[in-house]
Each structure stands twice: as structure tokens, then as C-alpha cells.
Amino acid sequence: MSYYVAPGQQRTLRACMVCSLVQLHNKFMREGCPNCDHVLGLRGNNDAIQECTSQVFEGLITLRDPVTSWVARWQRLEGYVPGTYAVKVTGSLPDEVISSLEDSGVKYIPRDGSTGEEES
């Protein structure tokens, strides 16, 4: 399996807003997100890909062993598949997706650096 992305394809890279995994739009379409697809249902669903992934992200981390990596702990990536992850993902999930995540037992923490808490 190759992770090489040709320079002409880099503009189609997207980051999952739940786990921050970065892949090509076509790969999300073909395979979904290996960490979140059981909840998000990205595979074959362009609307879900547009709502739950973002083209706006900062920094890249390549994880080979998320179990022992201190960077994985720092970025809250423990238990995820090896791969390339964004440090910060800009965007917000629709409320119904957040509810679906919570119903599935997934605590959603935004990947944009905010806490996800409403300010009073």
C-alpha cells in the first residue's frame, strides 16, 4: 500500500474532523475512515465526506505505532490505525453527527484546538 501523494493531488487531501486522519478524497470515498467509518459512514457517501472531513488543516504527523508514541498521546490518537494525521483540523461537525457519535459512545473533542464547550 502506497501513501505517496503526487503534488497535483495534494489539493484533494482531507482530514477527518473526528480523528484527524489525512487521506485523499477518493480514498475516503473508497474505504471510508479506518478509525471512524463505523459511526460516520463516509465510504461511498460524498455528502458525509464533505460534512465530516475538512480540506483546511495544519501540520502533519506520521504515526507508525500509535500505541507507544508520545506524540499519539499528545494528539489523542492512541488506539487509532497507523497513518498520517493533521495536528489541527479546521471545521465543525453538524449537530446530528455529534449526537450520533455520542450515542455510539464516542466522546467528540474538536480537532481545531477549541474545547468544544459553549462559552457563556
N, CA, C and O of each residue as an XYZ file, in Angstrom:
480
protein
N       0.849     -1.176      0.000
C       0.000      0.000      0.000
C       0.893      1.236      0.000
O       1.814      1.347      0.809
N       0.618      2.150     -0.900
C       1.429      3.348     -1.027
C       0.713      4.552     -0.421
O      -0.485      4.746     -0.628
N       1.459      5.350      0.325
C       0.900      6.569      0.904
C       1.374      7.805      0.147
O       1.075      8.931      0.545
N       2.116      7.597     -0.948
C       2.623      8.715     -1.724
C       1.467      9.488     -2.357
O       0.547      8.896     -2.920
N       1.524     10.803     -2.259
C       0.516     11.669     -2.870
C       1.243     12.583     -3.837
O       2.082     13.390     -3.437
N       0.914     12.449     -5.114
C       1.543     13.282     -6.130
C       1.199     14.746     -5.882
O       0.099     15.043     -5.416
N       2.114     15.665     -6.183
C       1.855     17.089     -5.941
C       0.536     17.580     -6.544
O      -0.128     18.428     -5.948
N       0.149     17.074     -7.691
C      -1.106     17.503     -8.317
C      -2.345     17.033     -7.576
O      -3.433     17.567     -7.792
N      -2.195     16.035     -6.698
C      -3.340     15.509     -5.951
C      -3.441     16.086     -4.540
O      -4.423     15.834     -3.842
N      -2.448     16.850     -4.115
C      -2.434     17.320     -2.735
C      -3.629     18.197     -2.400
O      -4.036     18.265     -1.241
N      -4.197     18.866     -3.392
C      -5.359     19.712     -3.094
C      -6.607     18.888     -2.779
O      -7.602     19.438     -2.307
N      -6.570     17.574     -3.034
C      -7.729     16.735     -2.701
C      -7.548     16.025     -1.358
O      -8.356     15.172     -0.992
N      -6.489     16.377     -0.623
C      -6.313     15.811      0.715
C      -7.373     16.378      1.652
O      -7.720     17.557      1.583
N      -7.873     15.522      2.520
C      -8.869     15.934      3.505
C      -8.503     15.295      4.835
O      -7.871     14.239      4.871
N      -8.898     15.932      5.920
C      -8.659     15.404      7.263
C      -9.998     15.128      7.930
O     -10.906     15.958      7.890
N     -10.111     13.964      8.538
C     -11.316     13.608      9.287
C     -11.428     14.555     10.489
O     -10.452     14.756     11.212
N     -12.600     15.128     10.701
C     -12.777     16.066     11.817
C     -12.920     15.354     13.156
O     -12.880     16.010     14.198
N     -13.085     14.041     13.163
C     -13.193     13.306     14.420
C     -11.827     12.811     14.881
O     -11.451     13.024     16.034
N     -11.077     12.148     13.990
C      -9.791     11.569     14.403
C      -8.582     12.274     13.803
O      -7.460     12.025     14.243
N      -8.767     13.135     12.825
C      -7.746     13.927     12.129
C      -6.899     13.142     11.126
O      -5.868     13.644     10.676
N      -7.309     11.923     10.765
C      -6.605     11.155      9.735
C      -6.674     11.905      8.414
O      -7.733     12.410      8.041
N      -5.552     11.982      7.702
C      -5.478     12.688      6.420
C      -5.354     11.660      5.296
O      -4.487     10.787      5.331
N      -6.226     11.775      4.307
C      -6.146     10.950      3.105
C      -6.775     11.702      1.942
O      -7.396     12.751      2.113
N      -6.595     11.136      0.761
C      -7.223     11.707     -0.426
C      -8.734     11.545     -0.350
O      -9.240     10.583      0.228
N      -9.448     12.496     -0.940
C     -10.911     12.413     -1.005
C     -11.339     11.064     -1.584
O     -12.261     10.430     -1.072
N     -10.664     10.627     -2.654
C     -11.024      9.352     -3.291
C     -10.856      8.165     -2.348
O     -11.620      7.203     -2.417
N      -9.864      8.230     -1.473
C      -9.663      7.126     -0.526
C     -10.760      7.123      0.533
O     -11.233      6.056      0.924
N     -11.173      8.300      1.005
C     -12.329      8.351      1.905
C     -13.547      7.762      1.201
O     -14.330      7.035      1.813
N     -13.710      8.078     -0.091
C     -14.856      7.592     -0.847
C     -14.807      6.069     -0.998
O     -15.825      5.395     -0.846
N     -13.632      5.535     -1.294
C     -13.484      4.087     -1.499
C     -13.519      3.292     -0.211
O     -14.166      2.247     -0.135
N     -12.819      3.790      0.812
C     -12.591      2.985      2.012
C     -13.177      3.573      3.292
O     -13.251      2.881      4.307
N     -13.590      4.827      3.261
C     -14.056      5.483      4.473
C     -12.883      5.827      5.382
O     -11.730      5.795      4.953
N     -13.171      6.149      6.610
C     -12.134      6.434      7.605
C     -11.923      5.166      8.427
O     -12.875      4.661      9.023
N     -10.695      4.637      8.474
C     -10.471      3.392      9.211
C     -10.726      3.503     10.717
O     -10.917      2.487     11.384
N     -10.732      4.710     11.251
C     -10.980      4.903     12.678
C     -12.449      5.193     12.986
O     -12.941      4.815     14.049
N     -13.148      5.855     12.077
C     -14.466      6.424     12.398
C     -15.610      5.973     11.499
O     -16.758      6.345     11.743
N     -15.333      5.190     10.477
C     -16.375      4.898      9.497
C     -17.555      4.142     10.080
O     -18.671      4.243      9.570
N     -17.319      3.380     11.150
C     -18.427      2.656     11.777
C     -19.491      3.620     12.309
O     -20.647      3.231     12.478
N     -19.113      4.863     12.570
C     -20.067      5.865     13.052
C     -20.410      6.884     11.958
O     -21.571      7.261     11.800
N     -19.398      7.326     11.206
C     -19.614      8.394     10.229
C     -20.168      7.912      8.893
O     -20.882      8.655      8.219
N     -19.853      6.686      8.501
C     -20.346      6.158      7.233
C     -19.869      6.950      6.026
O     -20.675      7.314      5.169
N     -18.580      7.220      5.946
C     -18.034      8.019      4.851
C     -17.915      7.233      3.549
O     -18.019      7.811      2.467
N     -17.698      5.930      3.642
C     -17.470      5.113      2.445
C     -18.632      5.254      1.463
O     -19.778      4.933      1.777
N     -18.307      5.739      0.273
C     -19.305      5.864     -0.786
C     -20.313      6.986     -0.595
O     -21.297      7.059     -1.330
N     -20.085      7.862      0.381
C     -21.066      8.914      0.694
C     -20.389     10.285      0.608
O     -19.816     10.763      1.588
N     -20.457     10.911     -0.566
C     -19.782     12.188     -0.772
C     -20.309     13.273      0.169
O     -19.529     14.102      0.638
N     -21.612     13.288      0.456
C     -22.168     14.292      1.377
C     -21.550     14.164      2.768
O     -21.195     15.167      3.387
N     -21.423     12.926      3.259
C     -20.825     12.705      4.581
C     -19.354     13.110      4.573
O     -18.859     13.661      5.556
N     -18.655     12.842      3.476
C     -17.241     13.234      3.382
C     -17.129     14.758      3.453
O     -16.253     15.282      4.142
N     -18.002     15.465      2.752
C     -17.977     16.933      2.769
C     -18.293     17.477      4.164
O     -17.714     18.482      4.576
N     -19.204     16.825      4.897
C     -19.607     17.305      6.226
C     -18.607     16.942      7.321
O     -18.433     17.705      8.272
N     -17.947     15.787      7.201
C     -17.163     15.247      8.314
C     -15.656     15.288      8.107
O     -14.898     14.875      8.985
N     -15.213     15.784      6.946
C     -13.778     15.966      6.715
C     -13.553     17.409      6.283
O     -14.496     18.107      5.908
N     -12.316     17.847      6.338
C     -12.004     19.227      6.003
C     -10.747     19.292      5.140
O      -9.815     18.509      5.322
N     -10.733     20.225      4.211
C      -9.534     20.487      3.419
C      -8.607     21.458      4.133
O      -7.484     21.688      3.686
N      -9.067     22.026      5.236
C      -8.291     23.035      5.962
C      -7.726     22.395      7.234
O      -8.446     22.145      8.200
N      -6.426     22.140      7.203
C      -5.763     21.546      8.361
C      -4.324     22.032      8.408
O      -3.782     22.517      7.415
N      -3.708     21.891      9.591
C      -2.332     22.344      9.792
C      -1.474     21.202     10.295
O      -1.917     20.379     11.096
N      -0.240     21.158      9.815
C       0.735     20.194     10.306
C       0.378     18.764      9.986
O      -0.799     18.417      9.884
N       1.382     17.938      9.828
C       1.173     16.521      9.575
C       2.036     15.702     10.512
O       3.190     16.042     10.772
N       1.470     14.626     11.015
C       2.173     13.681     11.874
C       2.015     12.314     11.220
O       0.905     11.919     10.863
N       3.107     11.601     11.064
C       3.018     10.234     10.565
C       3.259      9.302     11.730
O       4.325      9.328     12.345
N       2.268      8.474     12.037
C       2.366      7.542     13.155
C       2.546      6.123     12.648
O       1.757      5.624     11.846
N       3.585      5.495     13.125
C       3.815      4.094     12.786
C       3.280      3.205     13.896
O       2.735      2.134     13.630
N       3.433      3.643     15.138
C       2.989      2.837     16.276
C       2.234      3.721     17.271
O       2.816      4.184     18.253
N       0.942      3.959     17.025
C       0.170      4.843     17.898
C       0.086      4.377     19.355
O      -0.229      5.176     20.237
N       0.361      3.105     19.617
C       0.256      2.578     20.979
C       1.383      3.093     21.869
O       1.151      3.411     23.035
N       2.603      3.180     21.332
C       3.750      3.566     22.164
C       4.222      4.995     21.928
O       5.135      5.453     22.614
N       3.636      5.701     20.993
C       4.099      7.031     20.628
C       3.628      8.098     21.615
O       2.440      8.185     21.923
N       4.568      8.909     22.109
C       4.166     10.020     22.979
C       3.421     11.068     22.167
O       2.557     11.760     22.705
N       3.736     11.199     20.879
C       3.030     12.152     20.024
C       1.562     11.719     19.878
O       0.662     12.558     19.856
N       1.331     10.410     19.778
C      -0.047      9.902     19.697
C      -0.816     10.259     20.965
O      -1.983     10.644     20.893
N      -0.178     10.135     22.116
C      -0.848     10.514     23.377
C      -1.124     12.010     23.397
O      -2.215     12.438     23.773
N      -0.140     12.804     22.994
C      -0.264     14.266     22.982
C      -1.410     14.701     22.077
O      -2.142     15.631     22.416
N      -1.577     14.043     20.925
C      -2.612     14.406     19.955
C      -3.912     13.610     20.139
O      -4.826     13.731     19.323
N      -4.002     12.803     21.194
C      -5.177     11.959     21.455
C      -5.444     11.002     20.281
O      -6.569     10.908     19.788
N      -4.400     10.301     19.848
C      -4.511      9.375     18.724
C      -4.289      7.925     19.146
O      -4.192      7.048     18.288
N      -4.207      7.654     20.457
C      -3.991      6.283     20.907
C      -5.147      5.411     20.431
O      -6.308      5.817     20.479
N      -4.818      4.225     19.978
C      -5.843      3.284     19.542
C      -6.250      3.447     18.086
O      -7.032      2.645     17.575
N      -5.745      4.453     17.415
C      -6.067      4.639     16.000
C      -5.082      3.864     15.127
O      -4.044      3.405     15.605
N      -5.412      3.725     13.860
C      -4.553      2.994     12.926
C      -3.316      3.820     12.604
O      -3.360      5.049     12.659
N      -2.206      3.153     12.267
C      -1.037      3.899     11.793
C      -1.405      4.684     10.540
O      -2.223      4.232      9.738
N      -0.808      5.846     10.374
C      -1.104      6.658      9.198
C      -0.643      8.085      9.391
O       0.158      8.379     10.278
N      -1.159      8.971      8.549
C      -0.815     10.384      8.597
C      -1.989     11.161      9.173
O      -3.126     11.009      8.728
N      -1.701     11.993     10.166
C      -2.733     12.744     10.875
C      -2.390     14.233     10.862
O      -1.220     14.613     10.835
N      -3.421     15.063     10.880
C      -3.244     16.503     10.978
C      -3.080     16.889     12.446
O      -3.659     16.254     13.327
N      -2.298     17.921     12.704
C      -2.145     18.430     14.065
C      -3.403     19.192     14.470
O      -3.857     19.087     15.609
N      -3.962     19.955     13.539
C      -5.142     20.777     13.811
C      -6.037     20.739     12.576
O      -5.563     20.948     11.459
N      -7.323     20.473     12.770
C      -8.286     20.410     11.664
C      -9.328     21.493     11.875
O      -9.953     21.562     12.934
N      -9.518     22.335     10.872
C     -10.491     23.417     10.955
C     -11.810     22.956     10.362
O     -11.852     22.368      9.282
N     -12.878     23.230     11.079
C     -14.212     22.858     10.620
C     -15.055     22.416     11.796
O     -14.541     22.160     12.885
N     -16.350     22.328     11.566
C     -17.229     21.875     12.644
C     -18.204     20.842     12.104
O     -18.747     20.974     11.007
N     -18.404     19.828     12.899
C     -19.331     18.761     12.530
C     -20.774     19.226     12.728
O     -21.047     20.022     13.627
N     -21.692     18.741     11.904
C     -23.106     19.039     12.130
C     -23.561     18.454     13.477
O     -23.034     17.436     13.926
N     -24.534     19.099     14.107
C     -25.028     18.659     15.418
C     -25.512     17.213     15.396
O     -25.314     16.479     16.365
N     -26.154     16.791     14.286
C     -26.673     15.419     14.238
C     -25.536     14.390     14.205
O     -25.700     13.272     14.694
N     -24.392     14.759     13.634
C     -23.238     13.856     13.624
C     -22.656     13.763     15.033
O     -22.288     12.677     15.481
N     -22.572     14.882     15.725
C     -22.070     14.878     17.109
C     -22.983     14.032     17.989
O     -22.500     13.273     18.829
N     -24.284     14.154     17.809
C     -25.236     13.335     18.573
C     -25.047     11.861     18.274
O     -25.087     11.029     19.181
N     -24.842     11.534     17.000
C     -24.623     10.146     16.593
C     -23.357      9.582     17.228
O     -23.331      8.434     17.672
N     -22.303     10.404     17.264
C     -21.056      9.974     17.905
C     -21.293      9.686     19.382
O     -20.867      8.650     19.893
N     -21.971     10.602     20.066
C     -22.231     10.419     21.498
C     -23.103      9.202     21.752
O     -22.887      8.475     22.721
N     -24.101      8.971     20.878
C     -24.960      7.787     21.011
C     -24.167      6.493     20.841
O     -24.534      5.454     21.390
N     -23.070      6.566     20.070
C     -22.215      5.402     19.838
C     -21.122      5.270     20.896
O     -20.287      4.370     20.818
N     -21.126      6.159     21.878
C     -20.145      6.096     22.954
C     -18.830      6.784     22.635
O     -17.841      6.579     23.338
N     -18.802      7.604     21.575
C     -17.588      8.325     21.199
C     -17.685      9.748     21.729
O     -18.596     10.492     21.366
N     -16.729     10.128     22.603
C     -16.722     11.499     23.098
C     -16.023     12.361     22.067
O     -14.825     12.201     21.835
N     -16.754     13.269     21.448
C     -16.195     14.123     20.400
C     -15.449     15.294     21.014
O     -16.010     16.063     21.794
N     -14.178     15.420     20.656
C     -13.356     16.558     21.047
C     -12.902     17.214     19.752
O     -12.172     16.592     18.980
N     -13.311     18.454     19.490
C     -12.918     19.112     18.236
C     -11.411     19.092     18.033
O     -10.641     19.213     18.986
N     -11.007     18.940     16.793
C      -9.585     18.874     16.443
C      -9.038     20.225     16.009
O      -7.954     20.305     15.431
N      -9.802     21.307     16.293
C      -9.361     22.634     15.871
C      -8.706     23.429     16.988
O      -8.436     24.620     16.831
N      -8.453     22.782     18.107
C      -7.814     23.456     19.230
C      -8.786     24.014     20.239
O      -8.380     24.419     21.329
N     -10.092     24.045     19.894
C     -11.089     24.525     20.857
C     -11.471     23.359     21.785
O     -11.115     22.206     21.543
N     -12.191     23.691     22.831
C     -12.608     22.648     23.771
C     -13.932     22.026     23.385
O     -14.296     20.959     23.881
N     -14.661     22.702     22.488
C     -15.970     22.192     22.107
C     -17.052     22.615     23.069
O     -18.226     22.305     22.862
N     -16.672     23.325     24.129
C     -17.623     23.799     25.124
C     -18.155     25.166     24.672
O     -17.395     26.004     24.185
N     -19.417     25.373     24.832
C     -20.008     26.687     24.520
C     -19.575     27.679     25.591
O     -19.582     27.355     26.779
N     -19.198     28.886     25.177
C     -18.798     29.898     26.145
C     -20.034     30.640     26.638
O     -20.975     30.876     25.879
N     -20.021     31.010     27.942
C     -21.189     31.715     28.482
C     -21.000     33.194     28.479
O     -21.891     33.931     28.901
